[in-house]
Amino acid sequence: MTPALAQRIAVTIGALLLFRLGEYIPLPGVNPEAWAMLTHGEGGGIAGFFAASSAGVRRLAIFALGLVPYVSAAVLVQLATIVSRRLRARARDGEPGRAAMVRYARYVTVLLTALQALGVANGLEHVNGVVAHPGLPFVLSTVVTLTGGTMFLVWLADQITTRGIGNGIALILLTGLVTELPREIATALEFMRQYRVASEQLVAVTLIVVAVTAVVAVVELARRRLPILYSARAIGGRQLHEQKSDLSLKLNPAGIVPVLLASFVMSVLVAGLGFFAGFESSLVAQLRAGSAIHLVLYALLIIFCTFFYTAFVLDPEESADSLGKLGGSLPGIAAGEPTAACLDRIVSRTTLIGAIYLALVCLLPDLLMRFLQVPVYFGGTALLIAVCALIDLRAQFQAELRSRARP
């Protein structure tokens, strides 16, 4: 442990404690006691929705919306770069391009958060006894407070990333998941006690969760390494000898972005059908979570979005051109189109494995509840976020320690 590393750890812990503190500060104009009575009663409507949500949401805190709007905005901006050639060129413009994409994501975050906050304010005004003085002042203060809370969390996550250790967004999301874990376990045990679920089923679900967590860790760490041979060449006045290296490909190169895209498409589809056919229609009911049609369509969307996004981040022709400019080649494969075709074949196979893996992990909780009839309160997206955040944190710790160990 060095003073610099200790300072980075302290910044990270302090920022996460500040995030937890904000989850206990209620929105102005809300009666906490009346709201607590409604949520503890697990009532229907908006109160029941908030009762089943995260701690900050259940307490109607200033951080109630969290970082979800920012994550959604970042995904939308990435999707826009795929569609727009101009944005794609801007995104690939080094550090200025990355800063521009972050700035665009924050603009979209403000818009999304304000719209969600407006919906929350309007919903709370229809809950008797929760809002002391309903009206325009309450709506404006709620929109400003929730939007400011989300943007403050975006700034806080950036401080963790630049001055702390680990990825700020992932660590804040992980903190929210970990702090809710005891409550979720207690809820599941109470459900099993009331409905007399067999202990064998509980053990089976526990073993499945542990096994899936281990599989997620293995897949996220797995790499397909392709040998690259760099021929001898002269650069400037320097002569470089023949060198060997590896091109490392992740089995899941797209991360959780396909899952977020698929969830976004499903929500838009359900909202659109509900708007035209009515939210109580049988068609909308068949697309809700847990139904067979929802499971199949969600899995297909995840697989499609995985291939779609991977084609954007890993272009075989561009990679082949880059290798050719650097004097690199795959052993036994001619440069140019043969190299691009070989890379395309390998990337397609690894992407298929990653797509099936993402679909199974995200659908597993619904499958367990559907076939084993036991409550599973962990989500596939949450599990992916937790494992990836811990892997990234471990990698940064090791890199920091290696850099300090060098003479």
Secondary structure as UniProt FT lines:
FT   HELIX           3..22
FT   TURN            23..24
FT   TURN            28..29
FT   HELIX           32..40
FT   TURN            41..42
FT   HELIX           45..51
FT   HELIX           55..58
FT   TURN            59..60
FT   TURN            62..67
FT   HELIX           68..83
FT   HELIX           85..91
FT   HELIX           94..125
FT   TURN            128..130
FT   HELIX           136..163
FT   HELIX           168..194
FT   TURN            195..196
FT   HELIX           199..221
FT   STRAND          223..230
FT   STRAND          233..235
FT   TURN            236..237
FT   STRAND          238..240
FT   STRAND          243..250
FT   TURN            253..256
FT   HELIX           257..277
FT   TURN            279..280
FT   HELIX           282..286
FT   TURN            289..290
FT   HELIX           292..313
FT   HELIX           316..325
FT   TURN            326..327
FT   STRAND          328..329
FT   TURN            331..332
FT   TURN            335..336
FT   HELIX           337..371
FT   HELIX           380..405
//
